Amino acid sequence: MTPAPTARPGLYPCEIGHTRLDPVRYTLRHRTYMWLVDLDRLPRLPRPLRPLAGFRARDHFTGDAPTLRAGLERFLASRGVDLEGGRVLMLAHARVLGHVFNPLTLYWCHGPDGAPRCVVAEVHNTYGERHAYLLNPDEAGVARVDKEFYVSPFHPVDGAYRMRLPLPGDRLDLTVRLDRPGARPFTATVRGTRRAATPATLLRLALRHPFSTLAVSAGIRRHGIRLYLRGLPVQPRPRNRTTEKAT
């Protein structure tokens, strides 16, 4: 992992791709935009634009911490990690017009000297549940972790993820692959180019992708229905809760 960049927030117009190879081949692509922000320096927008980008602690981890930073640090403390005040950069969808949905939120965590300490991958499913993974990527930004959380109704809770999560710079280029015994049934990619987080850029992206996070959750459900109609069996969903457990 590379050292942390400047604290200025960035906007990434991006394309999210999902490719399923087993038991049927199916590909979807969706264009949206995401924010890269410093948890200690969240964007301060002009009042008329504030409904287009909100960052709230209740939308992450257990939802009851006073700040985003506090929620993350509580999770890290439960795993024996202390950032000692180091910088944290978060890649996420912002709350837009009162709605937010983040299938994957990433936190690149650094020590006080700017050196990378770890990455936290927080996963949300469409059932309102959350789960966080503590990752220690190698120099190429690659981490592996057992799957412990029900995400897609078409995959059981088994196998392992291979995540390539280099810290975004001018380019955003992430890959998450699910590996199961004898198969690699699912791969997700996120690719985009950084833009300065100016009011003009935000307004342009919001007009291009209205209700952006609602569109993400609606798209997941729409494609799920298509897969179900193609005969994919639904896997039972285990009882779960919002959790801070990590591997």
Residue, then its C-alpha position, 0 to 999 in steps of 0.5 A: m500500500t502507498p502512503a496517504p495522499t492529500a486530505r482533499p476530498g475527491l469525486y470518482p465517476c466510475e463504472i461498477g461491474h459484476t460478472r457471474l460465471d457459475p452456475v450461469r454466466y451473467t454480467l452487469r455494469h452500472r455507472t455512478y460516482m463515489w467519494l474519497v474523503d478524510l474522516d477528520r476533514l469531511p466535505r463542507l458543502p454550500r448549503p444548497l448542495r448539502p442534500l446531495a452529499g451527507f456522511r453520517a455515523r449512523d450509516h456505518f458499523t453499528g450505527d450508534a457511534p457519535t462520529l464516523r471516526a469513532g465507529l471505525e476506531r471502536f471496531l479497530a480497538s476490538r481487533g487490537v488496532d490503534l491508529e494513534g490518530g493517523r489518517v483514515l481515507m474512506l471510499a463510499h457513496a454519500r447520502v443523497l436526498g435522504h437515501v444511502f446504500n453502500p454495498l462496499t465501503l473501504y477505509w484505508c487506515h494509516g499510522p501517525d507517520g503516514a504509513p499504512r496500517c490496515v484496510v477495513a472493508e465494510v459490506h452492506n446487503t439489501y436486507g439492512e445488515r452490515h459486516a466489517y472485515l479487517l484486512n492487511p493487504d500486501e504491497a500490491g494491495v491484495a488481501r484474502v479473507d474468508k467470506e462470513f456474511y450473506v450478500s447475494p441470495f444466490h451464493p451461500v456463506d462459504g468460500a473466500y474473497r480475494m480483494r485488490l484494493p490499492l489506495p485510489g489516486d488519479r485512478l480508482d481500480l478495485t477488484v473483489r473476487l469470490d473463490r469457492p472450491g473448484a470455482r471462481p463464481f463472482t467478480a466485482t470491479v470498480r474503475g474510475t478517474r478522480r475529479a476535484a470535489t468542487p460544487a460544480t463537479l458534484l452538481r454535474l454528477a448529481l444531475r447525470h446520476p440522480f438518486s444515485t444510491l437509490a439506483v444502486s440498490a434498485g439495480i441490485r434487486r432488478h438484476g436479482i429478479r432476472l437471475y431468479l427468473r433464469g432459474l438460479p436457486v436462492q440460498p437460505r439467509p442465515r439469521n444475522r445482525t449488524t456486526e463488527k466482527a472481522t477476519 
